[in-house]
Amino acid sequence: MVNEGLAARGSEGPSSEVPALGQLPPRDSTALVRTVRDRLRLAIALEEIPAAKLNQVRVAKQLGVSRMPIRAAIPELVAEGLLEPLAGGGVAVRELTATDVRQVYDVRLALETRAVRVVAERGSADQIRHVKNVVDRHLPVLATYDTGELLAADREFHMSILAATGNAHFQRAIVPVWSIVERAMVSVMHIGHVFDCLWHEHAEVARALTDRDPDAAEAAMDKHLSCAADKLVTSIAESSGA
C-alpha cells in the first residue's frame, strides 16, 4: 500500500531539531506560499515525505494551512524535479536517481568552477574574507550539527562564493538544481567522516581565494565537486540496489 503521508522519523533516518513540517504562523498569502514551498522542499530533502503520492490534505493539516498554498507551491517543485504529476491526478515525490545527481553535479561543475575563478580574480577583499570566515566559523562545531544545520552550513559556503562574483545570475542559476543537491546530500549524512572531509575541501577553496590564485581555486572547486558527485552517486546507486 502506497504511503501517502509523512514518513515516520526512525532512529536511523536523518535528524533535525525542528521538523520541516512544523506548525506555521499566520502570514500574508504571498509570503505563505513561499514559506510552504520552502518547507516542502526541506521536508522532501530530509526524507520526511516519502517518494510516493503527496497527500495534500494531510500535509496542509500538518502545516496548519489550507490546500491553496500547497497547490500554489507545487508547480515550482515540479519544475525543480522534486515532484512529478501523476496520470490519474495529483503529484508524487520523484524518486532520486544516480543519473539525477550526476547531471546536477555536471551543472554545478560548469557554474561553480567558473564562479570561483571570477572571485579569485575580481572579488573584493571583504567578500573573500567572508568566504574564509564561513569556513572557520563552522569547522570547529560541525560534529554537533544535525542534518538541517549541515545542509545550511554547506549552502552558506557555496552561496557566499556565488554572491562574491558580483553577478546575480550565478546565484539565480544555481537555484533550480539546489534542491536535488541537498536531497542527495542527505543520503551520505549518516557517514560521519564524509561531511568533515568535504568541509576541509571547502577550506582548500578558501585558501586559494585568499591567495588570489584563480587556477588553484578552480582546481580545488573541481576536486571538491567531483569528489562529492562520486560519493553521492555511489550512495544513491547502492540504496536503490542499482
C-alpha positions as CSV (number, residue, x, y, z in Angstrom):
1,M,0.0,0.0,0.0
2,V,1.4,3.4,-1.0
3,N,2.3,5.6,2.0
4,E,0.9,9.0,1.0
5,G,1.7,10.9,4.2
6,L,4.8,11.8,6.0
7,A,7.5,9.2,6.6
8,A,8.0,8.1,10.2
9,R,11.1,9.5,11.6
10,G,13.1,6.4,12.6
11,S,16.2,6.4,14.7
12,E,18.3,5.6,11.6
13,G,16.9,8.3,9.5
14,P,18.2,11.9,9.1
15,S,17.5,14.1,12.2
16,S,16.6,17.7,12.6
17,E,15.8,19.5,15.9
18,V,12.7,21.2,14.3
19,P,10.6,19.1,11.9
20,A,10.4,20.7,8.5
21,L,6.6,20.3,8.6
22,G,6.1,22.1,11.9
23,Q,3.1,24.3,12.5
24,L,3.4,27.6,10.6
25,P,2.4,31.0,11.9
26,P,-0.2,33.1,10.1
27,R,1.2,35.1,7.1
28,D,0.0,37.0,4.1
29,S,-0.8,34.8,1.2
30,T,2.3,35.6,-0.9
31,A,4.7,35.0,2.0
32,L,2.7,32.0,3.0
33,V,3.1,30.3,-0.4
34,R,6.9,30.9,-0.3
35,T,7.1,29.5,3.2
36,V,5.1,26.4,2.3
37,R,7.2,25.9,-0.8
38,D,10.4,26.1,1.3
39,R,9.1,23.8,4.0
40,L,8.0,21.3,1.5
41,R,11.4,21.5,-0.3
42,L,13.2,20.9,3.0
43,A,10.8,18.1,4.1
44,I,11.5,16.2,0.9
45,A,15.3,16.7,1.3
46,L,15.1,15.4,4.9
47,E,13.0,12.5,3.8
48,E,10.1,13.5,6.0
49,I,7.9,13.0,2.9
50,P,8.5,9.6,1.1
51,A,8.8,9.1,-2.6
52,A,5.1,8.4,-3.1
53,K,1.9,10.3,-3.9
54,L,1.7,13.6,-2.0
55,N,-1.3,13.7,0.3
56,Q,-2.1,17.4,0.0
57,V,-4.9,17.3,2.6
58,R,-2.7,15.7,5.2
59,V,0.3,17.9,4.5
60,A,-1.9,21.0,4.7
61,K,-3.2,19.9,8.0
62,Q,0.3,19.3,9.4
63,L,1.4,22.8,8.2
64,G,-1.8,24.4,9.6
65,V,-2.7,25.9,6.3
66,S,-5.4,25.4,3.6
67,R,-4.7,23.5,0.4
68,M,-4.4,26.7,-1.6
69,P,-0.7,27.5,-0.7
70,I,0.1,23.8,-1.2
71,R,-1.4,23.8,-4.7
72,A,0.4,27.1,-5.4
73,A,3.8,25.8,-4.4
74,I,3.5,22.5,-6.4
75,P,4.4,23.9,-9.9
76,E,7.7,25.2,-8.8
77,L,8.6,22.0,-7.0
78,V,7.7,20.1,-10.2
79,A,10.0,22.4,-12.2
80,E,12.8,21.7,-9.7
81,G,12.4,17.9,-10.2
82,L,11.2,17.2,-6.7
83,L,7.6,16.4,-7.6
84,E,6.1,14.8,-10.7
85,P,2.5,14.9,-12.0
86,L,0.6,11.6,-11.9
87,A,-1.5,10.3,-14.8
88,G,-4.5,9.9,-12.5
89,G,-4.2,13.3,-11.0
90,G,-2.2,14.8,-8.1
91,V,1.6,14.7,-7.8
92,A,4.2,12.4,-6.2
93,V,7.6,12.9,-4.8
94,R,10.1,11.8,-7.5
95,E,12.5,9.1,-6.7
96,L,16.0,10.4,-6.6
97,T,18.3,8.6,-9.1
98,A,22.1,8.4,-9.6
99,T,21.5,10.0,-13.0
100,D,19.8,13.0,-11.4
101,V,22.8,13.5,-9.1
102,R,25.4,13.1,-11.9
103,Q,23.6,15.6,-14.1
104,V,23.1,18.1,-11.4
105,Y,26.7,18.0,-10.5
106,D,27.7,18.5,-14.1
107,V,25.8,21.7,-13.9
108,R,27.5,22.7,-10.6
109,L,30.9,22.0,-12.0
110,A,30.3,24.2,-15.0
111,L,28.9,27.0,-12.9
112,E,30.9,27.0,-9.7
113,T,34.4,26.4,-11.1
114,R,33.8,29.5,-13.2
115,A,32.4,31.4,-10.3
116,V,35.3,30.7,-8.0
117,R,37.8,31.8,-10.7
118,V,35.9,35.1,-11.1
119,V,36.0,35.6,-7.3
120,A,39.8,34.9,-7.1
121,E,40.4,37.4,-9.9
122,R,37.9,40.1,-9.1
123,G,36.3,39.5,-5.7
124,S,36.8,42.2,-3.1
125,A,38.9,41.6,0.0
126,D,35.8,41.7,2.2
127,Q,34.0,39.1,0.1
128,I,36.9,36.7,0.1
129,R,37.3,37.3,3.9
130,H,33.7,36.4,4.3
131,V,34.1,33.1,2.5
132,K,37.0,32.2,4.7
133,N,35.0,33.3,7.8
134,V,32.2,30.9,6.8
135,V,34.7,28.0,6.7
136,D,36.4,29.0,10.0
137,R,33.1,29.5,11.9
138,H,31.6,26.1,11.1
139,L,34.6,23.9,11.1
140,P,35.1,23.5,14.9
141,V,31.4,22.7,15.6
142,L,30.4,20.5,12.6
143,A,30.3,17.4,14.7
144,T,27.5,18.9,16.8
145,Y,25.3,19.8,13.8
146,D,22.1,18.0,12.9
147,T,21.2,17.3,9.3
148,G,19.4,20.6,8.7
149,E,22.4,22.6,10.1
150,L,24.9,20.7,8.0
151,L,22.8,21.5,4.9
152,A,22.6,25.1,5.9
153,A,26.4,25.4,6.5
154,D,27.2,23.9,3.1
155,R,24.6,26.2,1.5
156,E,26.1,29.2,3.1
157,F,29.6,28.4,1.9
158,H,28.7,27.9,-1.7
159,M,26.2,30.8,-1.9
160,S,28.9,33.1,-0.4
161,I,31.1,32.3,-3.3
162,L,28.4,32.8,-5.9
163,A,27.4,36.1,-4.2
164,A,31.1,37.3,-4.2
165,T,31.1,37.1,-8.1
166,G,29.0,40.3,-8.0
167,N,26.9,38.6,-10.8
168,A,23.4,37.9,-9.5
169,H,22.9,35.5,-12.4
170,F,25.3,33.0,-10.8
171,Q,23.0,32.8,-7.8
172,R,19.9,32.6,-9.8
173,A,21.3,29.8,-12.0
174,I,22.1,27.5,-9.1
175,V,18.6,27.7,-7.5
176,P,16.8,25.2,-9.8
177,V,19.3,22.4,-9.0
178,W,20.0,23.1,-5.4
179,S,17.0,21.1,-4.1
180,I,18.4,18.0,-5.8
181,V,21.8,18.7,-4.3
182,E,20.5,18.9,-0.8
183,R,18.3,15.9,-1.2
184,A,21.3,13.9,-2.4
185,M,23.5,15.1,0.4
186,V,21.1,13.7,3.0
187,S,22.0,10.2,1.7
188,V,25.5,10.5,3.0
189,M,24.9,12.4,6.2
190,H,25.0,9.2,8.2
191,I,28.6,8.6,7.2
192,G,30.4,10.6,9.8
193,H,33.7,11.4,8.1
194,V,32.2,12.4,4.7
195,F,31.0,15.9,5.6
196,D,34.1,16.6,7.6
197,C,36.2,15.7,4.6
198,L,34.0,17.9,2.3
199,W,34.4,20.8,4.7
200,H,38.2,20.5,4.7
201,E,37.9,20.8,0.9
202,H,36.0,24.0,1.4
203,A,39.0,25.2,3.4
204,E,41.2,24.4,0.4
205,V,39.0,26.5,-1.9
206,A,39.0,29.4,0.7
207,R,42.8,29.3,0.9
208,A,43.2,29.5,-2.9
209,L,40.8,32.5,-2.9
210,T,42.8,34.2,-0.1
211,D,46.0,33.7,-2.2
212,R,44.2,35.2,-5.2
213,D,45.2,32.1,-7.2
214,P,42.5,31.5,-9.9
215,D,44.0,28.3,-11.1
216,A,44.3,26.8,-7.6
217,A,40.8,28.0,-6.7
218,E,39.3,26.4,-9.8
219,A,41.2,23.1,-9.3
220,A,40.1,23.0,-5.7
221,M,36.5,23.5,-6.5
222,D,36.6,21.0,-9.3
223,K,38.2,18.4,-7.0
224,H,35.6,19.2,-4.3
225,L,32.5,18.9,-6.5
226,S,33.9,15.9,-8.4
227,C,34.6,14.0,-5.2
228,A,31.2,14.9,-3.8
229,A,29.4,13.7,-7.0
230,D,31.2,10.4,-6.9
231,K,30.3,9.8,-3.3
232,L,26.7,10.8,-3.8
233,V,26.2,8.8,-7.0
234,T,27.6,5.7,-5.2
235,S,25.4,6.2,-2.2
236,I,22.2,6.7,-4.3
237,A,23.0,3.7,-6.5
238,E,23.6,1.4,-3.5
239,S,20.5,2.5,-1.8
240,S,18.4,1.8,-4.9
241,G,20.1,-1.5,-5.5
242,A,21.4,-0.4,-8.9
